Amino acid sequence: MDPRFKVSNREALMGIGLAVLNFIWWYAFAYGLGGKPVKEYQYIWGLPAWFFYSCVAGFVVFSILVYVMVKVFFKEVPFEEDHFQETKGEEK
């Protein structure tokens, strides 16, 4: 199997995992804090706390997580088949 597929599959699974965590974050704050009567809402910067944490803070947190994930875990993979053939020959 082409090692590029192994790398791309791992990175895709990491991206899916991050998307699932983002949804859980959003759902927990939106429905956890937003399930109260409107008169009981707390406000941050003029926004309901559930909206601020689920959308504003969630966007900032997950943007940072995406940046870290790309810089730390993702690898540069060449698309050219010729490059793969040359490195494969060197490994033998």
C-alpha positions in Angstrom: 0.0 0.0 0.0 1.2 3.5 -0.8 2.5 5.1 2.4 0.8 8.4 1.3 -2.6 6.7 1.9 -1.6 5.7 5.4 -0.6 9.3 6.2 -3.7 10.8 4.6 -6.0 8.3 6.3 -4.5 9.2 9.7 -4.9 12.9 9.0 -8.5 12.5 7.8 -9.4 10.6 11.0 -7.8 13.3 13.1 -9.9 15.9 11.2 -13.1 14.0 11.7 -12.3 13.6 15.4 -11.8 17.3 15.7 -15.1 18.0 13.9 -16.9 15.6 16.2 -15.4 17.3 19.3 -16.4 20.7 17.8 -20.0 19.4 17.5 -20.0 18.0 21.0 -18.6 21.4 22.3 -21.3 23.3 20.4 -24.2 21.0 21.4 -23.2 20.9 25.1 -23.0 24.7 25.5 -25.9 25.6 23.2 -28.4 23.1 24.7 -26.8 22.8 28.2 -26.8 26.5 29.0 -29.5 27.5 26.5 -32.1 25.3 28.0 -33.1 27.7 30.7 -35.8 30.3 30.6 -34.6 33.5 28.8 -34.9 35.6 32.1 -32.3 33.4 33.7 -29.7 33.8 30.9 -26.3 35.3 31.8 -24.7 37.6 29.2 -21.1 38.0 28.1 -20.3 41.0 25.9 -24.1 41.4 25.3 -24.5 37.8 24.0 -26.2 35.0 25.9 -23.6 32.9 27.7 -24.7 29.7 25.8 -24.2 31.5 22.4 -20.9 33.0 23.5 -19.4 29.7 24.7 -20.8 27.6 21.9 -20.1 29.9 18.9 -17.6 32.6 19.8 -15.3 30.8 22.3 -15.8 27.5 20.4 -14.6 29.1 17.1 -11.5 30.5 18.8 -10.6 27.3 20.7 -11.1 25.1 17.6 -9.2 27.4 15.3 -6.3 27.2 17.7 -6.7 23.4 17.8 -6.7 23.1 14.0 -3.6 25.3 13.8 -1.8 23.1 16.4 -2.9 19.9 14.8 -1.7 20.9 11.4 1.7 22.2 12.7 2.4 19.3 15.0 0.7 16.2 13.5 0.4 16.7 9.8 3.2 15.8 7.4 4.2 17.2 4.0 3.3 14.5 1.5 4.5 14.8 -2.2 1.8 14.2 -4.8 4.1 13.2 -7.6 4.4 9.5 -8.2 8.0 9.9 -9.4 9.1 11.2 -6.0 7.5 8.1 -4.3 9.2 5.7 -6.7 12.6 7.4 -6.0 12.3 7.1 -2.2 10.9 3.6 -2.4 14.0 2.5 -4.3 16.2 4.1 -1.7 14.6 2.2 1.2 15.3 -1.2 -0.2 
